[in-house]
Each structure stands twice: as structure tokens, then as C-alpha cells.
Amino acid sequence: MNQDTGPVTASGDEDDEISLLDLLQVVVENLRLLVLGPLAAGLVALGISFLIQPTYTATTVFMPPQQQQSGAALMMQSLGALGGLAGAATGLKNPNDQFVSFLKSDSVRDALIDRFALMTRYEAELKTDARQTLGGVTTVTSGKDGLITVVVEDPDRVFAAQLANGYVEEFGSLLNRMAVTEAQLRRVFFEKQLLDATEKYKKSEMALQDSGISASALKSSPEATIGAVATLQAQVNAQEIRLSSMRGYLAETAPEFKQAQTELAALRVQFAKLEKSNAGSSKGESEYLARYRDFKYYQTLFELFSKQFELAKLDEAREGAVIQILDIAQPPERKSKPKKAQLAVITALAVGFLLLLFVFVRNALRQAGSNLESREKLSRLSRAWSKAIGR
């Protein structure tokens, strides 16, 4: 038993050694093909790379609009109920991912297509095709540093830079058409409120002038009492608007919402008491005081909304615009594609692998052809293949 085992093991090792030597022999016998073939393929790929139109890559990096601490924040805190109005208008979160989506939107791409005549440049029959081509040569990314990068590839180095910068410009135009920043939201909100308050303020002023001022009305000195009532009524109205707005982004069980309800209830109680204490007046005085109260009420709203509107405009102007370009795209000095050396090396390696595989398969078929049993197997395989392809 032991005597048989030794020779079998030695024979197995010898077969393995012979097998490896056979493989090495095959490689050596075809060394010229395995060396010259990949080399020739690499040189051909290198030559072809000179015929490929070069591609240039232009890059622009910019900082998108940032949510800032507005100059109106401190004043809003001092306005009591009215200060909460802006809270309804500033609930928008503005992550960079949203701006990246804006840059990839059809609005920006269509503007670029029209601006640079890209349908003609890309030979596109439909604007959809031009959008796809533009998207294929453009890469928009947002980094952890808060910066957005726009990369554009084009055979024309100057045009690549122009198109990359055009993205930023059209992005800015899009933002100007949309209220997306805090200051813009507040400006739009207070502008609407101011227009409404201005119209009502003018009407109340005209109504007060038409009422006439009698001696008894002058004796009543309504400025202090009625002015306080009107101011308090304006605060009640502002708090009601605030609560209505808070329902859009807070649950009624939220502490902030409950606190606002408590403040509104307290304002209403105070207003009812003050209004009741001022109810005893003659008919003439009552009419005058009512008009004076309306006048003071709308005057208070007009002043508050005017201040907030002006502050929002200042913040909006300070916000920029907003888009701060870190690196303006310049015409690239070197082409990015094709990379000739890389293309030649990859081609040579791929052809070398294929030739090596071809040499081994060819050698295996030759050895199989010299063996009767292997020849019979190859014959059956050939017949099965012919039958499979219908020959």
C-alpha cells in the first residue's frame, strides 16, 4: 500500500509540473505574437486617438443663497403679535439639493437652449433631445462644504466655459422669479399686507375728514383712549393672522400654538374691556370716535407693515444676490478627453489578454486533435453545435 502511494503522488506532482511547463512553453512559443500584437494594437489606438475630436471640461463653483439672520429679526421680536407674522413666511427650508434640482430643471435647460442655440449645435430636432444632450455633457454636484459645482464638457473650450457660467446666470434669473429665500418670502408677504393696509388707511382717513369735528368731539380728546383701542385692535387682528398662518406648519397641540392662542385670548379680553369703557358717547361723538378709531387702527397696521416691508427689501438686497461665485469658469488650457496614453495602455492590455486566451485555446484544440478520444469528443461537439444552429 505504502509503496504504491509514493509513486502515485510523485506522478501527480510530475503531471502538475509538466502542465505548468506546457503552459509556459505555449507562452514562449507565441511570445512574439503576445508581445507584438498588444503593442501594435496600442499604437493603433494611440493613432486613432489623434483623430478623435478633443473634449474640454470647464468648471464653475459658487455658493448658493444662504439663509441669514435678517435685520428685521430683532424688530419683529419687539412687535409682539405682529412679529409672528413673518414666521409663517419663513418656514421654507432651502438645502443645496433643492438648488441642484433647480439647475437640472427644464426651466434652466430651456433657457440655455434658447440662449446658446443648442438645438442647432447639437443637431436636435426636438427640444427634449437637446435637453438630454445638455444633461449628458453637464454634471451638477453639491459638496459637504456647501458649494455647488457645475462641470460642462464640449469640444470648444471657450463655449464650455460660457455654458458653465450660463448655468449660474440662468439659475440666478430663476431665483429672481421665485420667492425661495427668507427675505424674499417676507418681502412678498408684507408687500401684500401693506397694499391692503394702505388702501384701507386712505379710506379711513377720508371718512374721518368727511365726518367733521364738533366742539364736543374736540372736548372728548379721543387720541389717548381711542388710539389705545385702535392699537389693541390691530394687535388682535395681527395675532389672528398669525394663528391662521401657524396652522399651516404646526399642530394645534404644539406649545407655540397654544401660547399664541393664550396671547390672543388675553388680547381679546383686554380689547373688550377697553371698548366697553369707551362705549358711552352721544351719537355725534360716537360716529366721530368710530371713524377716528378706524383711522388709528389702519394707521397702526400701515406703519407696522411699512417698516417690515422696508426691512425685508433691505434684507433681500443684501442677500444678494445671494449667489456668490467662488470660481468663474475659464476656457480650459488642456483637453480632458481623449486621454491618449490611457487609451493605448488599456487597448494593449485588453488585446494581450484576448491573444493569450486565443493561444491557450488553440493549443488545447491541437492537443485534443492528436488524441483519438478527444478527437471523437470534438466531433460530437461539432455535430451538436451544427444541430443547435440549424445547419
C-alpha positions in Angstrom: 0.0 0.0 0.0 2.7 2.5 1.1 4.9 1.6 -1.8 2.0 2.3 -4.3 1.1 5.6 -2.7 4.6 7.1 -3.1 4.8 6.7 -6.9 1.2 7.9 -7.4 1.9 11.2 -5.5 5.2 11.7 -7.4 3.4 11.1 -10.7 0.7 13.6 -9.8 3.3 16.2 -8.9 5.1 15.5 -12.1 1.9 15.9 -14.1 1.3 19.2 -12.5 4.8 20.3 -13.2 4.6 19.2 -16.7 1.3 21.0 -17.1 2.8 24.3 -15.9 5.8 23.8 -18.1 3.5 23.1 -21.0 1.7 26.4 -20.4 4.9 28.3 -20.1 6.1 26.6 -23.3 3.0 27.7 -25.1 3.6 31.3 -24.0 7.2 31.2 -25.1 6.4 29.7 -28.4 3.9 32.5 -29.1 5.9 35.2 -27.3 6.3 37.3 -30.5 2.5 37.3 -31.1 1.8 38.1 -27.4 4.2 41.0 -27.4 3.9 42.5 -30.8 0.1 42.0 -31.0 -0.7 44.2 -28.0 2.0 46.6 -28.9 0.6 47.1 -32.4 -3.0 47.4 -31.0 -1.8 50.0 -28.5 -0.1 52.0 -31.3 -3.2 51.8 -33.5 -5.3 53.0 -30.6 -2.9 55.8 -30.0 -3.1 56.8 -33.6 -6.9 56.7 -33.6 -6.9 58.9 -30.5 -5.3 61.7 -32.5 -8.3 61.5 -34.9 -10.9 61.8 -32.1 -12.2 65.3 -31.5 -10.8 66.6 -28.2 -13.2 67.4 -25.4 -12.6 70.3 -22.9 -14.1 70.5 -19.4 -15.0 73.8 -17.8 -15.9 74.1 -14.1 -17.6 76.8 -12.1 -18.0 76.7 -8.4 -20.4 79.0 -6.5 -22.1 79.4 -3.1 -25.9 79.3 -3.3 -28.3 81.6 -1.4 -27.8 81.2 2.3 -30.4 81.6 5.0 -29.2 84.6 7.0 -30.2 86.2 10.3 -32.3 89.0 8.9 -32.0 92.6 10.0 -35.7 92.5 10.8 -35.4 89.7 13.4 -34.8 92.0 16.4 -37.5 94.4 15.4 -40.0 91.5 14.9 -39.3 90.4 18.5 -40.4 93.9 19.6 -43.6 94.0 17.7 -45.4 91.4 19.8 -48.2 89.7 17.9 -47.1 91.1 14.5 -43.7 89.7 14.8 -45.1 86.2 14.4 -46.5 87.0 11.0 -43.1 86.6 9.4 -42.8 83.1 11.0 -45.5 81.9 8.6 -43.5 83.2 5.7 -40.1 81.8 6.6 -40.9 78.2 7.2 -39.1 77.1 4.0 -36.0 75.0 4.3 -33.6 75.6 1.5 -31.0 72.8 1.2 -28.4 72.7 -1.6 -30.1 69.6 -3.0 -33.1 71.8 -3.9 -30.8 74.2 -5.8 -29.2 71.3 -7.6 -32.7 70.3 -8.8 -33.3 73.9 -9.9 -30.1 73.7 -12.0 -31.2 70.5 -13.6 -34.7 71.7 -14.2 -36.3 72.1 -17.6 -36.7 75.9 -17.0 -32.9 76.4 -16.7 -32.1 74.0 -19.5 -34.7 75.5 -21.9 -33.3 79.0 -21.2 -29.8 77.7 -22.0 -31.0 76.0 -25.2 -32.6 79.2 -26.4 -29.7 81.4 -25.3 -26.9 79.4 -26.9 -29.0 77.9 -29.8 -28.2 74.4 -28.6 -30.8 72.7 -30.8 -28.7 73.7 -33.8 -25.4 73.0 -32.1 -26.5 69.5 -31.0 -28.4 68.9 -34.3 -31.6 68.1 -32.3 -35.0 68.0 -33.9 -36.8 68.3 -30.6 -36.1 70.3 -27.5 -36.4 67.1 -25.5 -33.4 65.7 -27.4 -31.4 68.9 -26.8 -32.2 68.7 -23.0 -30.9 65.1 -22.9 -27.7 66.0 -24.7 -27.2 69.0 -22.5 -27.8 66.9 -19.4 -25.3 64.3 -20.7 -22.5 66.9 -21.0 -23.3 68.6 -17.7 -22.6 67.5 -14.2 -24.0 69.4 -11.2 -22.9 68.4 -7.7 -23.3 69.7 -4.2 -20.4 69.2 -1.7 -20.3 68.9 2.0 -18.7 72.3 2.1 -21.9 73.9 0.9 -20.6 74.8 -2.5 -22.2 73.8 -5.8 -20.1 72.7 -8.8 -21.2 72.8 -12.4 -19.0 70.9 -14.9 -19.6 71.2 -18.6 -17.9 69.3 -21.4 -17.6 70.5 -25.0 -15.3 70.3 -28.0 -15.0 74.1 -27.9 -13.0 75.3 -24.8 -14.5 78.8 -24.9 -18.0 77.6 -25.3 -17.6 75.1 -22.5 -16.7 78.0 -20.1 -19.6 80.1 -21.4 -22.1 77.4 -20.9 -20.9 76.6 -17.4 -21.2 80.3 -16.5 -24.5 80.5 -18.2 -25.9 77.9 -15.8 -25.1 80.2 -12.9 -26.7 83.2 -14.6 -29.9 81.4 -15.6 -30.0 79.9 -12.0 -29.9 83.5 -10.7 -32.7 84.5 -13.1 -34.8 81.6 -11.9 -34.4 82.6 -8.3 -35.5 86.1 -9.1 -38.7 84.7 -10.4 -39.3 82.6 -7.3 -39.6 83.6 -3.7 -37.3 81.0 -2.1 -35.2 82.9 0.4 -36.4 84.1 3.8 -36.1 87.8 2.9 -38.0 87.3 -0.4 -40.7 85.4 1.4 -41.1 88.1 3.9 -41.0 90.8 1.3 -43.7 89.2 -0.8 -45.8 88.6 2.4 -45.5 92.1 3.8 -46.0 93.7 0.4 -49.4 92.1 0.1 -50.3 93.1 3.6 -49.0 96.7 3.0 -51.1 97.2 -0.1 -54.2 96.1 1.7 -53.5 98.3 4.7 -52.6 101.3 2.6 -55.9 101.2 0.8 -57.9 100.8 4.0 -55.8 103.5 5.7 -56.6 106.0 2.9 -60.3 105.2 3.0 -60.4 105.6 6.8 -58.6 108.9 6.6 -61.1 110.2 4.0 -64.0 109.0 6.2 -62.6 110.8 9.2 -62.3 114.1 7.2 -65.8 113.8 5.9 -67.2 113.4 9.5 -66.4 116.9 10.6 -65.1 117.8 14.0 -67.5 119.3 16.5 -66.7 121.1 19.7 -68.0 118.2 21.8 -65.8 115.8 19.8 -62.8 118.0 20.5 -63.5 118.0 24.2 -63.5 114.2 24.3 -59.8 114.2 23.3 -60.0 110.8 21.7 -56.3 110.5 20.9 -55.4 108.7 24.1 -58.3 106.4 24.6 -59.3 105.7 21.0 -55.7 105.4 19.9 -55.1 102.7 22.5 -58.3 100.9 21.4 -57.2 101.0 17.8 -53.7 99.8 18.5 -55.0 97.0 20.6 -57.5 96.0 17.9 -54.6 96.0 15.4 -52.7 93.6 17.7 -55.7 91.3 18.0 -56.1 91.2 14.2 -52.4 90.5 13.7 -52.5 87.7 16.3 -55.4 86.1 14.5 -53.5 86.2 11.2 -50.5 84.7 13.0 -52.6 81.8 14.3 -54.2 81.2 10.9 -50.7 81.0 9.4 -49.3 78.8 12.1 -51.9 76.1 11.3 -50.1 75.5 8.1 -46.9 74.2 9.8 -47.8 73.5 13.4 -50.2 71.1 15.1 -52.8 72.7 17.4 -51.2 70.7 20.3 -47.8 72.4 19.8 -46.7 74.5 22.8 -46.0 77.5 20.5 -49.5 77.3 19.0 -51.1 77.0 22.5 -49.1 80.0 23.7 -50.3 82.0 20.7 -53.9 81.1 21.5 -53.5 82.2 25.1 -52.0 85.5 23.9 -54.9 86.0 21.5 -57.5 85.3 24.3 -55.8 87.8 26.6 -55.7 90.5 23.9 -59.4 89.9 23.2 -60.3 90.3 26.8 -58.3 93.5 27.1 -59.8 94.9 23.9 -63.3 94.1 25.1 -62.8 95.9 28.4 -61.3 98.9 26.7 -64.0 99.1 24.1 -66.8 98.7 26.7 -65.3 101.6 28.8 -65.4 103.8 25.8 -68.9 103.0 24.7 -70.9 105.8 26.4 -70.9 108.7 23.9 -73.5 110.8 22.1 -74.5 109.9 18.6 -72.3 112.6 17.0 -69.4 111.8 19.2 -69.9 108.0 18.7 -69.7 108.4 14.9 -66.6 110.6 15.1 -64.9 108.3 17.6 -65.7 105.2 15.5 -64.2 106.8 12.4 -61.2 108.0 14.4 -60.7 104.6 15.8 -60.7 103.0 12.3 -58.3 105.6 11.2 -55.9 104.9 14.1 -56.3 101.2 13.6 -55.3 101.2 9.9 -52.7 103.8 10.6 -51.0 101.4 13.1 -51.2 98.5 10.6 -49.8 100.7 7.8 -46.9 101.8 9.9 -46.0 98.3 11.1 -46.3 96.7 7.7 -44.3 99.6 6.1 -41.4 99.1 8.5 -41.4 95.3 7.9 -41.7 95.7 4.2 -38.7 98.1 4.0 -36.6 95.8 6.2 -37.5 92.8 4.1 -36.4 94.8 0.9 -33.1 95.7 2.6 -32.5 92.1 3.6 -33.4 90.9 0.1 -31.0 93.3 -1.5 -28.3 92.3 1.0 -29.0 88.6 0.3 -27.6 89.0 -3.0 -27.6 88.5 -4.5 -27.3 85.8 -3.0 -25.2 83.8 -5.5 -21.5 84.2 -4.7 -19.2 82.7 -7.4 -16.1 81.3 -6.0 -14.5 80.1 -9.3 -15.7 81.5 -12.6 -15.4 79.0 -15.4 -12.4 79.8 -17.6 -11.6 78.3 -21.0 -9.6 75.2 -20.1 -6.0 75.1 -21.2 -5.8 71.3 -21.6 -8.3 68.9 -23.0 -9.9 66.3 -20.8 -10.7 63.7 -23.4 -9.4 61.5 -25.0 -6.6 60.5 -22.7 -4.2 59.1 -25.4 -1.8 57.2 -23.1 -4.6 55.7 -21.0 -6.5 54.6 -24.1 -3.3 53.0 -25.6 -2.5 51.1 -22.4 -6.0 49.8 -21.9 -6.2 48.7 -25.5 -2.8 46.9 -25.3 -3.8 45.1 -22.1 -7.2 44.0 -23.5 -5.7 42.8 -26.8 -2.9 41.0 -24.8 -5.4 39.2 -22.7 -7.5 38.1 -25.7 -4.4 36.9 -27.6 -3.3 34.9 -24.5 -6.7 33.3 -24.3 -6.6 32.6 -28.0 -3.2 30.9 -27.8 -4.2 28.6 -24.9 -7.5 27.6 -26.7 -5.7 27.0 -29.9 -3.0 24.8 -28.2 -5.7 22.9 -26.3 -7.5 22.2 -29.6 -4.3 21.0 -31.2 -3.6 18.6 -28.4 -7.1 17.3 -28.4 -6.9 16.7 -32.2 -3.9 14.4 -31.6 -5.8 12.3 -29.2 -8.3 9.8 -30.6 -10.7 10.1 -27.7 -10.5 13.9 -27.6 -11.0 13.9 -31.4 -14.2 12.0 -31.1 -15.5 14.4 -28.4 -14.7 17.3 -30.6 -16.5 15.7 -33.5 -19.6 15.1 -31.3 -19.4 18.7 -30.1 -19.2 20.0 -33.7 -22.3 18.0 -34.7 -24.2 19.2 -31.7 -23.3 22.8 -32.5 -24.3 22.4 -36.1 -27.6 21.0 -35.0 -28.1 23.7 -32.4 -27.7 26.5 -35.1 -29.9 24.6 -37.6 -27.2 23.6 -40.1 
